[in-house]
Structure formats: C-alpha cells, structure tokens
Amino acid sequence: MDLNGKHALVTGGGTGIGLAIAKALAAQGAQVTITGRRQEVLEEVATAGLHPMAMDVRNEDDIIAKVAAAVEARGPIQICVANAGVAEGKSLHKTTMEFWRNMMATNLDGAFLTIRECLKSMHQTDWGRIITVASIAGLRGLKGGACYSASKHGMIGLTRALSEDYMGSQITVNAICPGYVDTPIVDRNITSISTRAGISQDEALKVMVNANRHQRLIEPEEVAAAAMWLCGPGSQSINGQTIEIAGGQT
C-alpha cells in the first residue's frame, strides 16, 4: 500500500484506536493530522508523519477553523477517520440531559461535523475514504448503555446514508464496529462498572472480556488493520458497510 501524498485526519488520534490507526496510516506514507482536546497528549505521541492539532469535536467553530488549517498546511484531506468518542454507561432513568447532550455532541455531532468539513477539500480530489469508528453497540443495544448505544446507532445511520450519496464515486464511507478494545476507555469503564454493579475491578474487567465472543480484549492494532484494508487496493467496492470486530458473531 502506498499512501504517499495522501493527507489523513484522525480525530481522537492521541490514544487508543485513533493512535493505532494514525500510526498505521503514517507507516504507509500518509501525512496524518491527529486531533484531540489536549495538545500535550498529542505532542507526546507525535512521530514522523503525525501532526498534532488540538480540536474539540463538540465545537463547530473549532472544527471549521482547525480542519481548514490542516488543509492549508498539508493539502486536501482524502482519508477522514471520525474516531473521537466517549463511552460511559448509565441507567436511562439516571441519565441527565447534560450527560445525554455531551455523549451526542462528542460521538454523533462530532462525527457529522468532522466529516462535513473534511468533505469540502475531499471533493477537490479524485479519491477519498471516510471511516467512522462506531461500536457493536451501534448494531445492538448495550445493556446499561442506552445513551451510548443511541449515539453509535446514529453514527451508523449517518455512515450508511452518506455512502448512498457517494455511490458510484471514488469516495467510500464505512463504519468499523469494535467490541471491547484494550484502551484507556476500558480502564475507565472498569471503575465505572465496579462502582455501579458493586463488584470488584477484576470482575468488572471480566464483564467486558466476556462480552467479546473470543473471550479477550481486542488490540487497537486489530482495528487499525481493518481501517487500513478500507484504504487499500481493492477496497473500492466496500461501501456503506459495518465491519464488526468482536471475536465472533454479535
């Protein structure tokens, strides 16, 4: 795979899945703009081909300005990876409007705004790949995670509809839907599940491990490999799909 001359933008690119995808893209020659809310985190992981840029996906004005700045610096964006997200469970009857809006603003609004702004320069090129990092919770309801599941279902709906808009063009739009991945989000969820369920942290970890059909956490590099496949030769007929990475049938 040769991605030399390609400019990619990965939201949530400073840790976990986003960082794994960004590194894989850079390894194949792409210039990758990685975004996140904390510039210092991005700068710590920035290596050759990775360009840190603080951006809050909940803020429309910030996204408009920062994506334009990235395009000015590195050219049209041809690979857009909408990965930034928050994952936290909460019973619906305990869900406040503030909690709901922050989840939607980050996971769904953030994906919409990022893709919209990236498309502006992608239209100037003859090839593009849009990848949303959703979740198996976007394909089936996650117990105790109604808000999160709703945001990821929305992301998949956005992906599928957009793929129809660009059907027959050189732009494809697909969603990757992982199960539980070994990232800092899992570490935070261990504490959250332990507290909510009144179980030990080891038992909380087992809840997530057992939710994956192959009984282990998924490595971020496994998700990155799927993203690379969607950007590689022969991927032009993969469009509007939900690629499940969950160790088995969900």
Order of alpha helices (4+ residues) and beta strands (2+ residues): beta-alpha-beta-alpha-beta-alpha-beta-alpha-alpha-beta-alpha-beta-alpha-alpha-alpha-beta
